[in-house]
Each structure stands twice: as structure tokens, then as C-alpha cells.
């Protein structure tokens, strides 16, 4: 009969900076427990549980960002000669289409966060459709400070 065996590695240590000053080394105690041929990582008893933030997918934001990029591609590939023609084809208000098109100017990091459900808490489409700065670092500062 196989009994679980535990292998514990490393003491808790303070972070250490490498000699060249470019790498930080952090020691974390870890246990490997073999049970029935499987290996599991077991946290120390006194360690606080941690997990990354759970994604909060906002389908309204995602749809708007995707539509904005789709519409921009349609305009850039000359499928439609103007925003007015595209708005008629999509059967939507021209001013709304223009506001949504501005979402293509959002920084890639904010766009990625929205698509992954990791956008700043409280960020809503209505806020993004208002005027936002063109500079990506200013967008980040503004949108993250409001949430």
C-alpha cells in the first residue's frame, strides 16, 4: 500500500537582489506530496490563501469594442465610403457609430483587460463613450482612478 510522501523544500527567506541588480530572488516554502502517482503542491499551514482576481466579463463592453474594430475594418477596407453609409447599412444612428468607433483608440492594455474580464471595477460603456484622452497613459490613469 502506497502512503503519501511529502517533500518540503526551502525555508521562508527575505527577497534577495542578485549581484548584477537585475534579478530579485524570492524564497517560498513549497511542499510536494505524492499521492497515488500524482504530485500536488501543498501550501504551508500558516500561509494565507491567494488567487488571482476572478474575471468579471462585461458582455456590453466586449460587444462594443468588437463592433468598433469591425466597423473600423469595414471603413478602412472601403466596403463603405463613409460613416453615414455604414450607419445606414447597420441601421443605427450615425452619432452612436462615431462614438463607438472611438473605442478603437483605447490603449491595447485596457482593450485586453476588457476582453479578459479584468477591466477596472465600475468601468462601464457609458464612460467609454464619453470623451477620453488620446494618450494611452492618460487613459489608464483616468479610467483606473475613477473605479
matplotlib code that plots the C-alpha trace (Angstrom):
import matplotlib.pyplot as plt

x = [0.0, 1.4, 1.3, 1.5, 5.1, 5.8, 8.9, 9.3, 11.7, 13.1, 12.8, 11.0, 13.5, 13.7, 13.9, 17.5, 18.8, 21.3, 24.8, 24.1, 21.0, 18.6, 17.0, 15.1, 15.1, 12.2, 12.2, 8.8, 8.4, 6.7, 5.7, 5.2, 3.0, 3.0, -0.3, -1.3, 1.3, 0.2, 2.1, 0.3, 1.6, 0.6, 0.7, 2.2, -0.3, 0.3, 0.2, -2.7, -4.6, -4.2, -5.9, -5.9, -8.9, -11.8, -12.8, -15.9, -16.9, -19.0, -20.6, -21.8, -18.3, -16.9, -19.6, -18.9, -15.1, -15.6, -18.1, -15.8, -13.0, -15.2, -16.7, -13.2, -12.1, -15.1, -14.4, -10.6, -11.2, -13.5, -16.6, -18.4, -17.4, -18.5, -19.6, -23.1, -23.3, -22.1, -24.6, -27.4, -26.3, -26.1, -29.4, -28.0, -27.6, -24.6, -23.5, -23.7, -21.5, -18.9, -18.9, -18.4, -15.6, -13.6, -13.2, -10.6, -8.4, -8.4, -5.0, -4.2, -3.8, -7.3, -8.8, -7.1, -8.4, -11.9, -11.7, -10.4, -12.9, -10.3, -11.3, -11.2, -14.1, -17.0, -15.9, -19.0, -19.7, -21.3, -18.0, -16.0, -18.4, -17.7, -14.6, -11.4, -7.8, -5.9, -2.7, -2.8, -1.1, -3.6, -6.5, -5.0, -4.7, -8.2, -10.1, -8.3, -8.7, -12.5, -13.2]
y = [0.0, 3.4, 6.0, 9.7, 11.0, 14.7, 16.5, 20.0, 22.4, 25.7, 27.9, 31.2, 33.8, 37.5, 38.6, 38.9, 41.0, 39.4, 40.7, 42.5, 44.1, 42.9, 39.9, 39.6, 36.1, 35.2, 32.0, 30.4, 27.2, 24.6, 21.0, 18.3, 15.5, 12.3, 10.5, 7.6, 8.6, 12.2, 15.2, 18.0, 21.3, 21.9, 25.3, 25.7, 25.6, 29.2, 30.6, 32.8, 31.6, 33.6, 33.5, 35.9, 38.2, 36.4, 37.8, 39.9, 39.6, 42.6, 41.5, 45.0, 46.4, 43.4, 43.7, 47.5, 47.0, 44.2, 46.2, 49.2, 47.3, 45.5, 48.8, 50.4, 47.5, 47.9, 51.5, 51.0, 48.2, 50.6, 48.4, 51.7, 55.1, 57.0, 56.6, 57.7, 54.8, 52.3, 53.6, 53.2, 49.7, 48.8, 50.5, 52.6, 56.3, 57.9, 59.7, 56.5, 54.7, 57.5, 57.3, 53.5, 53.9, 55.9, 52.7, 51.7, 54.4, 52.8, 51.5, 47.9, 47.1, 48.4, 46.6, 43.4, 43.8, 44.3, 41.2, 39.2, 40.5, 42.2, 45.8, 48.3, 47.8, 50.0, 50.7, 50.9, 51.5, 54.9, 56.2, 54.9, 56.6, 60.0, 61.8, 60.1, 61.3, 60.1, 59.3, 55.8, 56.5, 59.3, 56.9, 54.3, 56.9, 58.3, 55.0, 53.3, 56.3, 56.5, 52.9]
z = [0.0, -1.0, 1.6, 0.7, 1.0, 1.4, 0.2, 1.7, 0.0, 1.2, 4.3, 4.2, 3.2, 2.6, -1.0, -2.3, -5.1, -7.5, -7.8, -11.1, -9.5, -12.3, -10.6, -7.4, -5.8, -3.6, -1.5, -0.9, 1.0, -1.0, -0.4, -3.0, -1.9, -3.9, -3.6, -5.9, -8.6, -8.7, -7.5, -5.7, -4.5, -0.9, 0.8, 4.2, 7.0, 8.1, 4.5, 3.5, 0.5, -2.6, -6.0, -8.9, -9.3, -10.9, -14.3, -14.4, -18.1, -19.2, -22.5, -23.3, -23.2, -25.2, -27.9, -28.2, -28.5, -31.1, -33.1, -33.1, -34.6, -37.1, -38.2, -38.5, -40.6, -42.9, -43.4, -43.9, -46.5, -48.4, -48.0, -47.2, -48.5, -45.3, -41.8, -42.9, -45.4, -42.8, -40.2, -42.8, -43.6, -39.9, -39.2, -36.4, -35.5, -37.2, -34.0, -32.0, -34.6, -34.3, -30.5, -30.6, -33.3, -30.7, -28.8, -31.3, -29.8, -26.4, -25.3, -26.0, -22.3, -21.5, -24.5, -23.4, -19.9, -21.1, -23.4, -20.5, -18.0, -15.9, -16.6, -13.7, -11.4, -12.2, -15.8, -18.0, -21.7, -21.0, -19.5, -22.5, -25.0, -23.4, -24.5, -23.2, -23.7, -26.8, -24.8, -23.5, -20.2, -19.5, -20.4, -17.9, -15.2, -15.8, -16.1, -13.2, -10.8, -11.4, -10.4]

ax = plt.figure().add_subplot(projection="3d")
ax.plot(x, y, z, "-o")
ax.set_aspect("equal")
plt.show()
